[in-house]
Every structure is written in C-alpha cells, then in structure tokens.
Amino acid sequence: MESAAKTYKFIGKVLPDGHLSVPEDVAKDTGMEFDVTLSPVDDMKRAILLHRKGLLEKKGSIIDIKLDAERIAEAIKKTFGTDNIDDIIDAVRR
C-alpha cells in the first residue's frame, strides 16, 4: 500500500447513510482512497479541539463563575481526575 503525501486529522461524523463527513480540503480529492481510523470523541475533548481551531464561541469568563472555591475544585477533580494543574495541562495537551 502506498503512503499518502498528506496526513489529515479532523473530527467528522458518520452520517445516517453511512458516509463520513470530511472537510472540503480532504473531500476535493474525490476518487482517492483513504485509510480511516474512527474513535469516539467525548464532549471535553471535542470542546478543546474546537477551541484550539477557533471554532468555539466564547460565552463568558472564569470571573463569571459564581461558585465557591471548593465546588470549583470538586468540579475540576471530577472532570480531570485530579486538581493538579500540571496533570490537567498535560491531559489537555494530549
């Protein structure tokens, strides 16, 4: 099997008819065959990826949070499994 000249990494959806939604720059290569790896994307990972691509609408600021520090720490620990900022940053970078 030949290696592709480009590697594409994107989030797409499997459509009801079984086709995969792909970005326009990938779809323009109609007739080409691709090796596709599918993996589910959880909500947190999807939000981070959309934010990094500049596609996530910003709706507020950390200052807008009206919770006490303990509840915020609990929410962070529940989401990331830790409240250690270094571990959280490493997880987000992955």
C-alpha positions as CSV (number, residue, x, y, z in Angstrom):
1,M,0.0,0.0,0.0
2,E,1.3,3.4,-0.9
3,S,1.8,6.2,1.7
4,A,-0.3,9.3,1.2
5,A,1.5,12.5,0.6
6,K,-0.5,14.2,3.3
7,T,-1.9,13.1,6.6
8,Y,-5.3,14.6,7.6
9,K,-6.5,14.8,11.1
10,F,-10.0,16.1,11.7
11,I,-13.2,15.5,13.6
12,G,-16.1,14.2,11.4
13,K,-19.3,12.4,11.8
14,V,-20.7,9.2,10.4
15,L,-23.8,10.2,8.6
16,P,-27.1,8.3,8.7
17,D,-26.4,6.9,5.2
18,G,-23.0,5.5,6.4
19,H,-20.8,8.1,4.8
20,L,-18.2,10.0,6.7
21,S,-18.3,13.8,6.8
22,V,-15.0,15.3,5.8
23,P,-13.5,18.8,5.5
24,E,-13.6,20.4,2.0
25,D,-9.9,20.2,1.5
26,V,-10.0,16.4,2.0
27,A,-13.2,15.9,0.0
28,K,-11.7,17.6,-3.1
29,D,-9.6,14.5,-3.7
30,T,-12.6,12.5,-4.9
31,G,-11.8,9.1,-6.2
32,M,-8.9,8.7,-3.9
33,E,-8.9,6.0,-1.2
34,F,-8.1,6.8,2.4
35,D,-7.2,4.6,5.4
36,V,-9.6,5.9,8.1
37,T,-9.3,5.3,11.9
38,L,-12.5,6.0,13.8
39,S,-12.6,6.8,17.5
40,P,-15.3,8.4,19.6
41,V,-14.7,11.9,20.9
42,D,-16.0,12.9,24.3
43,D,-17.5,16.3,25.0
44,M,-14.5,17.7,26.8
45,K,-12.1,16.6,24.0
46,R,-14.4,18.0,21.3
47,A,-14.7,21.3,23.1
48,I,-10.9,21.6,23.5
49,L,-10.3,20.7,19.8
50,L,-12.9,23.2,18.7
51,H,-11.4,25.9,20.9
52,R,-7.9,25.3,19.5
53,K,-9.3,25.6,16.0
54,G,-11.0,28.9,16.9
55,L,-14.5,27.4,16.2
56,L,-15.9,27.5,19.8
57,E,-17.9,30.6,20.6
58,K,-16.7,32.2,23.8
59,K,-19.6,32.7,26.1
60,G,-18.1,34.1,29.3
61,S,-15.1,34.3,31.5
62,I,-13.8,32.5,34.6
63,I,-14.7,35.6,36.5
64,D,-18.4,35.0,35.7
65,I,-18.4,31.8,37.8
66,K,-20.4,32.4,40.9
67,L,-19.4,29.2,42.8
68,D,-17.2,28.9,45.8
69,A,-13.6,27.7,45.5
70,E,-14.4,24.2,47.0
71,R,-17.1,23.5,44.5
72,I,-14.9,24.6,41.6
73,A,-12.1,22.4,42.8
74,E,-14.5,19.4,43.1
75,A,-15.8,20.0,39.5
76,I,-12.2,20.2,38.2
77,K,-11.2,17.0,40.1
78,K,-14.4,15.2,38.8
79,T,-13.7,16.2,35.2
80,F,-9.9,15.6,35.1
81,G,-9.5,13.0,37.9
82,T,-7.1,15.4,39.7
83,D,-6.8,19.0,40.7
84,N,-3.0,19.1,40.0
85,I,-2.6,21.9,37.4
86,D,0.4,20.2,35.7
87,D,-1.5,17.0,35.2
88,I,-4.5,18.9,33.8
89,I,-2.4,20.8,31.4
90,D,-0.7,17.6,30.2
91,A,-4.1,16.0,29.7
92,V,-5.4,19.0,27.7
93,R,-2.2,19.0,25.5
94,R,-2.7,15.3,24.7
